[in-house]
Amino acid sequence: MDKKKLQKFFNTNPFKGFFKKNRLRPPGAVEESKFMELCIRCARCIEVCPYDSIKRADIFERLQIGTPYIFAEEKGCYLCMKCPSVCPTGALDNNLKEPEKVEMGIAVINQETCLNFKYYLDEKAGITEEGLLCSFCYDVCPLRDKAIVMEHFILPVITDECVGCGVCTEKCPTTPKSVNIIPKGMEQKELAGFYYRKLRINAQKKSSKIKEEYENKTESEVKKKENISSFGVKPEFKNNFEPMDTIDEWEEQ
């Protein structure tokens, strides 16, 4: 096998890299290590999502199998804010209601492939050949003129107000995508959870810290999770809901 084929094989290996760009937890997700403790894979967030944005992690996700993810390249989060309130264990913050306070990640624009940046540079260089202009990321952003602005009326720029919903990534017309979402915690070693394998955290130290935090909790939702059994009476959670047949939010055209 030559070098290029070998490189392609490793880059497309489905078991490669648990923590990737454009793969996000739903709005309100707590830090990853706690999320994996609290999430019971009940799928309530998946069922209540009116845009079908939240998916179950499949077998290739190993430890994360069954937990909720948003794969931004397929479908971004439209910030309807229905999922945080239905989480029964607190894996998603039940008190989160404002889209502006979501922290899923942050968008990053690749200026080398973005059509507008290429057009702008060509124009400055005096290149008069046909060029393409695009404003999808700006037009579809739920927080337009806050999370993303247009400089010189043509260049999309991401601001600190970006919440990482991934709608811009979903709608970006270039291949590969010119706008990608860096998930919450990816750039921070201490928040990378089970994923960021390039920054291997001292497992023993981390386990001790988690154990200490766990033992200090008396009436936590983690205790409820421990008591769940396939036999007898199921424990009651504070957030129960019934799936809606219709939605009152705007739908994607």
C-alpha positions in Angstrom: 0.0 0.0 0.0 1.5 3.3 -1.1 1.8 6.3 1.2 -1.2 8.2 -0.1 -3.5 5.2 0.2 -2.3 4.5 3.7 -2.9 8.1 4.7 -6.4 8.0 3.2 -7.1 4.8 5.1 -6.2 6.3 8.5 -8.0 9.6 7.8 -11.2 7.8 6.9 -11.1 5.2 9.7 -14.4 5.6 11.6 -12.7 4.9 14.9 -10.3 7.7 14.5 -10.6 10.8 16.7 -13.6 10.9 19.1 -13.5 14.6 19.4 -13.9 16.2 15.9 -15.0 19.5 14.5 -18.6 19.8 13.5 -19.7 17.2 16.0 -21.6 18.8 18.9 -23.5 18.0 22.0 -27.0 19.5 22.2 -27.6 23.0 23.7 -27.0 23.1 27.5 -24.7 20.1 27.6 -22.5 20.1 30.7 -18.8 19.4 30.5 -18.1 16.1 28.8 -16.9 14.1 31.8 -20.0 14.9 33.7 -22.2 14.5 30.6 -21.1 10.9 30.3 -22.0 10.3 33.9 -25.4 11.9 33.7 -26.8 11.0 30.3 -29.0 7.9 30.5 -29.5 7.7 26.7 -33.3 8.2 27.1 -33.6 10.0 23.7 -36.0 12.6 25.0 -33.9 15.4 23.5 -33.9 13.5 20.2 -37.7 13.0 20.2 -38.5 16.6 21.1 -36.2 18.2 18.5 -38.6 19.6 15.8 -35.8 19.9 13.2 -34.4 16.3 13.5 -31.0 17.9 14.3 -30.1 15.6 17.3 -28.9 12.0 16.4 -27.8 9.0 18.5 -24.1 8.2 18.4 -23.7 5.0 16.6 -21.5 1.9 17.2 -18.4 3.7 15.9 -18.5 6.1 18.9 -17.7 3.3 21.3 -18.2 4.7 24.8 -20.6 7.4 23.5 -22.9 5.0 21.7 -26.5 6.0 22.2 -25.7 9.5 23.5 -27.0 12.6 21.6 -25.0 14.4 19.1 -25.5 17.1 16.5 -23.5 16.5 13.3 -23.4 20.0 11.9 -22.5 19.1 8.3 -25.7 17.1 8.1 -28.0 19.2 10.2 -27.3 22.2 12.4 -29.1 23.2 15.6 -31.8 25.9 15.0 -31.8 26.9 18.7 -35.5 26.2 19.4 -34.4 25.5 23.0 -36.8 22.6 23.5 -34.3 19.9 24.4 -32.6 21.4 27.6 -35.9 21.4 29.5 -36.8 17.8 28.9 -33.5 16.2 30.0 -34.4 14.2 33.2 -30.9 14.0 34.7 -29.4 17.4 34.1 -27.0 16.3 31.4 -28.5 19.2 29.6 -29.0 22.4 31.7 -32.7 22.5 32.4 -32.5 26.3 33.1 -31.1 27.2 29.7 -33.8 29.0 27.7 -32.0 31.8 25.8 -30.3 30.9 22.5 -27.7 33.6 23.1 -26.4 31.8 26.2 -25.8 28.5 24.4 -22.2 27.3 24.3 -21.8 24.4 21.9 -18.7 25.7 20.2 -17.5 28.4 17.9 -17.4 28.7 14.1 -14.1 29.2 12.2 -14.0 30.3 8.6 -11.3 29.0 6.2 -10.4 32.1 4.2 -8.6 30.0 1.6 -11.7 28.2 0.5 -14.5 30.7 1.4 -15.9 32.0 -1.9 -16.2 35.6 -0.6 -12.6 35.8 0.7 -11.4 34.4 -2.6 -13.4 36.9 -4.6 -12.2 39.8 -2.4 -8.6 38.8 -2.8 -9.0 38.3 -6.6 -10.6 41.7 -6.9 -7.8 43.4 -5.0 -5.3 41.6 -7.2 -7.0 42.9 -10.3 -8.2 39.5 -11.5 -11.3 40.1 -13.5 -12.3 36.5 -14.3 -15.7 35.3 -13.1 -16.0 34.9 -9.4 -18.7 33.6 -7.0 -20.2 35.4 -4.1 -22.0 33.6 -1.2 -23.8 34.8 1.9 -25.3 31.5 3.2 -23.5 31.6 6.5 -24.7 35.1 7.2 -28.2 34.6 5.9 -29.0 31.4 7.9 -27.4 32.4 11.2 -30.0 32.5 14.0 -28.0 35.3 15.6 -27.3 37.2 12.5 -25.4 40.5 13.0 -24.4 39.3 16.4 -22.6 36.0 15.9 -21.6 36.8 12.3 -21.1 40.1 10.6 -20.1 41.2 7.1 -17.0 43.3 6.9 -16.7 45.5 3.8 -20.2 44.2 3.0 -18.7 41.0 1.7 -16.4 39.2 4.2 -18.1 37.0 6.8 -16.5 37.4 10.2 -17.3 35.3 13.3 -17.6 37.2 16.6 -17.4 36.1 20.2 -21.3 36.0 20.3 -21.1 32.7 18.2 -22.7 29.8 20.1 -21.6 27.1 17.7 -25.1 26.0 16.5 -23.6 24.7 13.2 -26.3 26.0 10.8 -23.7 27.9 8.9 -21.7 24.7 8.4 -24.8 22.8 7.2 -25.6 25.4 4.6 -22.0 26.2 3.4 -21.9 25.2 -0.3 -18.2 24.5 -0.7 -16.6 21.1 -0.5 -14.9 20.7 1.9 -16.8 23.1 4.2 -15.4 26.6 4.5 -16.9 27.2 7.9 -16.5 24.6 10.6 -17.5 24.4 14.3 -14.8 23.8 16.9 -16.8 22.0 19.7 -16.8 23.3 23.3 -13.8 21.9 25.1 -11.7 20.9 22.1 -9.2 23.7 22.6 -9.1 23.2 26.4 -7.3 20.2 27.7 -9.2 20.1 31.0 -12.6 20.0 29.3 -11.8 17.6 26.5 -13.4 14.6 28.3 -13.0 11.2 26.7 -12.3 12.7 23.3 -9.2 14.7 22.8 -6.8 11.9 22.5 -3.9 14.1 21.3 -4.0 15.7 24.8 -3.9 12.6 26.9 -4.9 13.5 30.4 -3.5 11.7 33.4 -6.3 9.1 33.8 -5.6 8.3 37.4 -5.6 12.0 38.4 -8.8 12.7 36.5 -10.5 9.6 37.9 -9.7 10.6 41.5 -11.1 14.0 40.9 -14.3 12.7 39.4 -14.6 10.2 42.3 -14.1 12.9 44.9 -16.8 15.1 43.2 -19.1 12.2 43.0 -18.7 11.2 46.7 -19.5 14.8 47.8 -22.9 14.7 46.1 -25.7 13.6 48.4 -29.0 14.2 46.5 -27.6 14.4 43.0 -29.2 13.3 39.8 -26.4 10.7 39.5 -27.9 8.9 42.4 -31.2 8.7 40.5 -29.4 7.2 37.6 -27.9 4.5 39.8 -31.4 3.5 41.0 -32.8 3.0 37.6 -33.7 -0.7 37.1 -35.5 -2.7 34.4 -37.5 -4.2 37.2 -40.1 -2.7 39.5 -41.1 1.0 39.6 -39.2 3.5 37.6 -38.0 6.6 39.4 -39.8 9.8 38.6 -37.9 12.7 37.0 -39.0 16.3 37.3 -39.2 16.8 33.5 -41.8 14.7 31.7 -43.1 15.6 28.3 -45.2 14.3 25.5 -43.9 14.5 21.9 -45.6 17.2 19.8 -47.2 16.3 16.4 -46.8 19.9 15.2 -44.4 22.7 15.9 -45.0 26.4 16.0 -41.4 27.5 15.1 -40.4 28.3 11.5 -39.5 25.4 9.4 -36.6 25.2 7.1 -37.6 26.0 3.5 
